[in-house]
Amino acid sequence: MPNEQAVANFCAFFNKLDKTCTEKLYEVYTEEVVFNDPLHHIKGREALSRYFATMYENVERCQFTYHTQQQQGNQAFVTWSMEFVHPKLASGRIIEVEGCSALMFAEDGRVSHHRDYFDAGAMLYEHLPLMGHVIRWLKHRLN
């Protein structure tokens, strides 16, 4: 069952995560972890390591600010804001995305299931050169 320290370890790990830190995934995730976000479904720590390595390969900066944290039994829910800089998105300017992580913990306190919820458009699509203009226009029209 997780405790406050397991959630704190998870949050601290993500604020250190970059292209060089994926070898420490074993400290936070179980071998058979299941990870989901709006763009991916990944099974296993090795596959998750490859995903993070690829994702962070060109990220120049990534920082999380954590807000609400709730725990019940072996589950936790953490809301966050992420700021990141990628040279191919938004002309290299800071992009901010709000989201939350739903976590399930194994008996040893490591994460066995991790699901992120965030607006993929705000994170990626709106910042692509051609597609971004169309998506921003669509969002404006729908509002």
N, C-alpha and C positions, 0 to 999 in steps of 0.2 A: 504494500500500500504506500502511495507517495506521501511525502511530508513536505513542509514548506521548503526544505533544503533541495528536494528533487526538482521542484519548480524553479527555484533560484538557480540551480545548476543549468537547467535548460535555458533560461533567459541569459545567463552569463555566457554560455556556449555560443549563442547566436550573435552576441555582440563581439565575439572574437572570430567568428567564422569568416574566412577568406579562402583564397585558392590554396593556401598552405595548411589549413587546419583540419582538413577532412580526415586525416589519419586518426583524429581523436573522437570520431563518431562513436566508437565502442564505449566511451565513457557515458554517453547520453542515451544511445539507442541500443535496443536489443538486436540480435543477429537477424531475426525475421521481421523487423519493423515494417509496417505498412504506412506509406506516406502518400497523402493526397493534397493537391491544391487545384485551383481552377484550370491549370494547364497540364498537369501530370498525375499519373497513378504509378507508384513505384513500390515494389516489394523487395525487401532485403537490404541490409546495411551496405553491402558492396555496391548495389545499384544506386542507392541513395548517395553514397560517396562519389560515384561518377557524376551524378546529377549536380551535386553541389560544386564539384570541381569545374564542371563545364559552365554552370551558371555564374560562378564567381570569377571565371578566368579573366574577363575584361572589366569587371566592376572595380572602379577606382576607390570607392568608399561606400560603406553600408553600415548604418547605425540604427538600432532599434530603441524606441522609448516604450516602456511597458506601462500599462495603465491598470486595468482591473484584473485581478487574479482570484479565481474561485476554485475551490477543491471540494470534491465529495467522493469518498471511497477511493477508487483507483483512477479517478478521472479529474482533469483540471481544465480550466478554460482561461486563456490569457488574451487580453486585448492589447494591441500594439499599434504604434506608428513606425513606419520604416522610411528612412531617408537614404537614397542611394544615388550614385553618380555612375553612369555608363556612357562612354564617349560616343556611342552610336545612337543614343536615345536623347531626345530633347536638347540636341546640340551640346551635350555634355553638362547641362544644368542639373541641379538637384531635383530629384523626383520624390514626392512624398506620397505614401500609400498607407491608408488605414486598414487594419485587418484584425483577425483573431485566430488563435490556434486552439483547437480542441485536442486534448492529449489523453491517452490511456497509458497507465504505467504498469509494468510488470512488478512482481514481488520484490525484485532487487532495486526498485526505484528508477529503473531506466524506462525510456519511452518505448512502448510497443506499437502504438498507433498514433499518428500525427496527421491531423487534417487542418489545413490553412484555408481560411475564407478571406478573400479580398477581391477587389474590382480589377480584373485582368486588363480591362481597358485603361484604367487609371495608371496601372503599373507599366504596361507595355504598348498596347495598340495605339493609344492616343499620341504616343511619342514617336511613332514611325513616320518617316517623311511623307509618304503618299496617303497611307491609310489613316493617319492621325487626323488630318483635316476633315475627312469624311465622318469619322466617328465623333469628333467634337461637334460637327454640324448636326448629326443625328441626335446626340444627347441634348443639344440646345433645343431642337425642334420638339423632342418628346417632353421637355420640361415646360 
